[in-house]
Amino acid sequence: MNADSHAMISIHCDHAANIISGVKSVELRRRFMSLPPGSRLWIYSTLPVGALVATATIIAIDYDSPSALWSRYQSEAAVSQTLFFQYFGGCDLGCAIQLGDVEPISPVPLDSIRRIRGVNSIPQVATKISILEASKFEEFRHFR
């Protein structure tokens, strides 16, 4: 595990709930940053939840054509084939982030995330976060 690599990822609230419940073990993206396997993802569930709700470990990041990704991950993606190909419409290359060690956490609300990170907005896709920011998220969820 790469305990030094942390990122926050924004995930639609329905998909975040499916990740937490174990129905979804692969997050799909049209593009994604470079992170090593073992990196820790802090899952931000979009509004109406508006909070960090879980952490997960990146097992692997797989880049390939949408049709190849569908062949490999259709049972883990928790989306219909129609929605999958609509999402990847116009893309030659997509990304499947394989997730493991998903851990629901006490929610860290949007205002606390903003205060800890010193920013007004949450990234639309994902952003790397510092070890210090990750430790403050840990402290918040344990001592609020």
C-alpha positions, 0 to 999 in steps of 0.5 A, a space after each residue: 500500500 502506498 500510504 503517502 498517496 491520497 486523493 479525493 474523488 467526487 462520485 455521484 451519490 448513487 454510485 458512492 452508495 453502491 461502492 459502500 454497499 459492495 455492489 460496485 467495485 470499479 469506478 469508471 472515468 473518461 479521464 483520471 490522474 496518475 496514482 500508484 496502486 495502494 493509493 487511498 481514495 477519499 470518496 466524496 458523495 455529491 449533493 444532496 449528500 455533500 460529504 466524504 463518506 468512505 475511503 478505498 484503496 486503488 487496486 489498479 487503474 485500467 485504461 482501454 477502449 470503452 468496449 474492452 472496459 465493458 467486457 472486463 468490468 460490466 459485472 463490477 460497474 453497477 451500470 447498464 450497458 446503455 448508460 455505460 456507452 452513453 457516458 463513454 460516448 466519443 471517447 477512444 480511451 476510458 479508465 476503470 479504477 479497481 477499488 478494494 478495502 472500502 471503508 465507510 466513514 463518519 461523514 465529513 461535511 462539505 463545510 469541513 472539507 472546505 475549511 480543512 483544504 482551504 478551498 471553496 470548491 470540491 473538484 469535479 473529478 478528483 484531486 490529490 490531497 496532502 498527507 496533512 489534509 488526509 490526517 485532518 480528515 481522519 481527526 475530524 471523523 474520529 473527534 467531532 
